[in-house]
Amino acid sequence: MPRPVLDDAALHPAIRARVADAHADIVREVQEAVRRHPVVVVGMAANPWPKKARRALDAAGIAHHDLDYGGYLSQWRRRNALKMWSGWPTFPMVFVKGQLVGGAQDLQKLIDSGELKQLLA
């Protein structure tokens, strides 16, 4: 289901590049990690949920690549670019084989049901 995103035609030409380039480096870094690794956990410091996701993966014996960006008071603008790109409002963002599967609780459900192992097979 596509989500609404402001059409480029609705952006004044003078700001299109600024909008397109805003913190694009962090998005590219995550895209590259997602392309290269079967499981990626994107988180932030001091947030307990990325740690829960990583512990759940460790307990299930599933290797994962971890990326962390700032804490509650730092790098929030950069993290906002990830939220806008993915459409996911919170951290962690867990990707499995290129697909965003949600956060820590969503990941735990996939582990518990056995679906995560099927996705990785």
C-alpha positions, 0 to 999 in steps of 0.5 A: 500500500503506497503512502502519500508523499509530497509530489516533486511538482508540489515543491518549488524548483528552488528547494527541490535539491535541498529536499532531496539532499537533506541527510541523504548520506544516512539514508544511503548508508542504511540502504547499503547496509540493507543491500549487503546484510541479511539482517540489519538493526538500525537504532539509537543510543539509550533506547532500550528497544534496539537492544531488545531486538539485538538480544532476541536475534542473538538468542535465536542465533541469527547474525545481524548488522547494527547501525546506531545514530545518536541519542535522544538529544543528538542526531535527531534530524538525521534520524528523521530522514530515516523515518521519512524514507522508511515510513517507520516512526520509531527505532529500531528499524529491523530489515530482513533481506531488504524488507522492513519488518518493523521494530523489536516487538514485530521482530519477536513475533516473527522469531516466535512464529518461526517466520523469521527463519523462513524469511532467511531460508 
